[in-house]
Amino acid sequence: MLASSLAVALIAVACTPGGPPLAGFTVSPKSVSVHHQEDWDAGDEPYVIQLGFRSKLGVKNSTSTSFSSQCYSGKLPAADAAPNGTTLEFPSGAADINLGEVQPLDVGDLALSTAPFEIIGTLSFVMERDGVFPEGCAVSDLLNSALSGTVRDALELLIARSDTPPSTEDLINLIVSHITDFLQAAAGLIGAVIEGLGDPDDIVGIAAQIYLPTTGALTDLIKAGLSIGGLFAPGLDQGFIPIDGLPQNLAIKVGPLERTRSYYRFTSDAADYTFVNEIR
């Protein structure tokens, strides 16, 4: 009886009466620093393409994707805009992903089924424009066509159509398991898409970000579960996840959905960039 009362009390502390308030979030590319340019001419032309996605655990047909490109917005850099040593700030609205309103949950909210847990994220492609298609946005069109529907289908299968267990502990374990499964699937999917694109523009790096709409104890529990599962290696305090077989230019990060900046260093024999993404 005492244990039951204590559990109820803990759940009551770890939830918000009436459910947590909704908050709006936007993911924006902030800047790119060119340490070593990819082209042999006077400078590179870096730009960004982003794919956003979200899916509610156990809620069929809740999956959605959105696509944004610096080419679509008409805010591509000028020719040779970024020689070695240059930091290029992206124009406002260059390739934003509006995540919409999100409800962050704590442990008690899961236990009381305040709202379904969501998997939310973005794929950010840091590109260098070679000018093979100077008059259009063919690369953006190709990525949109190849990825948007496939990512939506994968999330719908793995997340939205998943059965949700009755206990909070099992639900947290399921969330951790599905995040792992989706990241593994996404890694293979991205690799296959890149291989199929050929070489119209160069993909310098890809930042795959999973945002956890959590607060309080739930954030810590999910992080602990990912760590136990081997996704967070010791010392990866930035949330970057090493996955066997990933190409050098693909970085995956999992962390809480909060207003912050993430820094990605993409280094290869061809180029060396630092990309900064911002959640606001």
N, C-alpha and C positions, 0 to 999 in steps of 0.2 A: 504493500500500500504506500509506504514511504517512498520507494523507488519510483512508483507510478506518479506520485504527486510531484517529485523532484523533476521528472521528465517533462511533465506538463508545464512546470514553472520555467524550465530552461527554454522550452519552445516558445512560451509567451514572451520571454525576454528577447529571443532571437527573431522576432517578427514585428512588423508594423501594423497596428490596428487598421483594418480597412485596406491593407496592402500598401506597399511602398509607392511613393509618388512616381509618375512617369517623368522621364528626362529625355531630351532630344540630343543626339550626337551626330557630328559630321566628321568624316575622315578626309583630311586634306594633305596633299603633298606639300612639304614646306620648302625644301632646298635639296640641291645635289652639289657635292664638291667633287671636282674632277682632279684627282691626284696624278693619274696617268691616262691620257686620252686614248680612245680606241682608234680614231682615224689618224692618218699620217699627214693630213692637211693642217691648216692654221688652227683648227679647234673643232671640238665635238658639238653636236646638237642634241643634248639629252632631253627626253620628254617622258611623260608618265601615262600609263593606262591603268585603270583600276576596275576591278570587279568586286562588288559587294554582295553579301548573302546573309540570310537569316532563316532559321527554321525552328519551330517549336516542338519540343520533345513530346511525342505521343499525340500530336494534333495533325491529322491528315490534311493535306492540301494547304499547309501553313508556310510552305517554303517559297521564298522569293529571291530574285537576284536583280541587281542593277549594274549598269555598265557606264563608265565615264572615261573619256580620253581627251588628252590635251590637243589632239588633232581635231576632234569633234567640236571643242570649244573655240577653235580658231586662235589658240594661244601658244602655238609652237615657237621655239626659240629661233632667233635669226641665224643665218649661216655662220658657222665657226664661232658661235657664241661662247663656248666654254673651252678655252685652251688649258693646258696644264696649270694647276694652281688656282683655278677659278672656282668660286662658289656661286652658283646660280640660284636665285630665289624664284620659286614658281609664282606666276601671277595668281591673284585671287580668283578662285573659281576655275582654275585650269583643268582639274580632273577630280573634283570632289565626289565623294560618296556620302549621300545623306542616309544615315541609318534609321532615321525616323525616331519615334518615341520608344523608349526601352524602360522596362520595369526591373530594377535590380532586386534580387531576392536574397534572403538570409535562410538559415536552416529551418527556422520556424515557418517561414512562408512555404517551403517545400512540404513540410509535415502537414500544414493546414490546407494545402492545395490552393494557396492564394492566387497563383497564376502559373501557367506552364513555364518550365525552364526553356530558355532559348540558346541556340548555338548561333553566334553572330560573328562575322569576319569579313576580311577583305583580302584580295590578291592584288598586289601592286607590282606592275611590270615597269622596270626602269629601262628605257629604251635609248638607243642612239640611232638617229635618223640618217640612213645612208642615201636617201633621195632616190631610191629605185622607183618609188611611186610619188613623184614630187607634186602631182596635181590633186591627189586625193588622200584618203585615209584607209588604204587597203589593208594595212597591218592591223589597225584597230578593228576593221570589219572582220578580218579573219579570226582574231582572238575572240571577238564577241560571238561569232557564229560557232566557233569550236568549243568554247568554254561555258557560256552562260547556261545553255540547256543541259549540258552534261553535269555541271556542278549542281544545278537545281534537281536533277534526277537522283544524283548520289545522296544529297541531303534528304530528299523526300523518302528515299528507301531506308537510309541509316538512322535518321532522326525522327522525322514526322510520323512515319508509319511504325515506329517502335512501340512495343507494349511497355507501359510504365509500371514498375513494381509498387506494392502497397507501402513498404517500409522506407523511411528516409535513408537509412544506411544503404539499402539495395539501390535506391534511386541515385545516390551519389556515386556508387560504384558503376552504375549504368552510364551516367554522364561521363565519367572518366574513360570508360571503355569506348563509348561512341566517339569522343574527341580523338582518341588514339586511332580508331578505325578510319575516321574521316581523314585524318592527317596522312595516314598511310595511303589511302585511296587517292587523295589529292596529289600527293607526290608523284605517284605513277601516272596519273592523268596529265599533270603539267608536263612531265617528261615526254609523254607520247605526243602531246599537242605541239611542243616546241620542235620535236623531231619532224613532225609533219608539215610545219610551216616553211621549212627550208631556211633561206637567209635573206628575206626582204629588208628588214631592219634588224639591227643587232640587239638582242636582249642582254643587257649588261648584268641585271640582277632581278630577282623576284622575291618580294617580301610577302609571305603568307602569314596573316595575323588572325588569331582566334581571340575574340573578346568575350570574357566571362561576365555576364550581367549579374554580378554577385556583390554582396557586401558582408562585412562581419565574418562570422565563423565559417560560413559556406565557402568563401574564398579560400581560407586556409585549408579546409578539408579537401577541396578539389585539387589544390596545389600539392597537398600531401599525397593524394591518390596518384597524381601524375608522376610524382617523384618516386613513389614505391614501384610504379609500373615501369620505371627506367627511362621516362621521357625527359625529366630534368636531371642532367648530370651535375655533379658537385661543382659549385662555382659559377653556374649559369644564372647569376642573379638577375640578368636582364630578361629571363624567360625564354631564351632561345633554345630550341629543341634539336638535338642531333638525331637524324634518322639515317640508318645505313642505306647507302646507295643513292643519296641525294646528290645532284650535281653541285659543284662548288658555288654556283651563283644563285642557289635557292636557300633562303633562310626562313625558318618557321618560328613564330613567337606566339606563346599563349600567356595571357595575363588578364587582370581585371579590366573591365570597361570603365576607364576614367580619363579625365582630360589631361593628356600628357603627350610627350613626344617620344618616338622610337627612332633609334639610329641603327642603320644597316651598312656594314662595310662589305662591298662586293669587289673582290680582288681575283684577277685571273691573269693569264699571260697576255690577254688582249687589252685589258683596261683595269682601272682601279678607281672606284667611285665610293663616296659616302652619301647615302640617301637618308633624308629625314622626313618622317611622316608624323602628322599631328592629329590628335583627336580633340575636337573642340565642341 
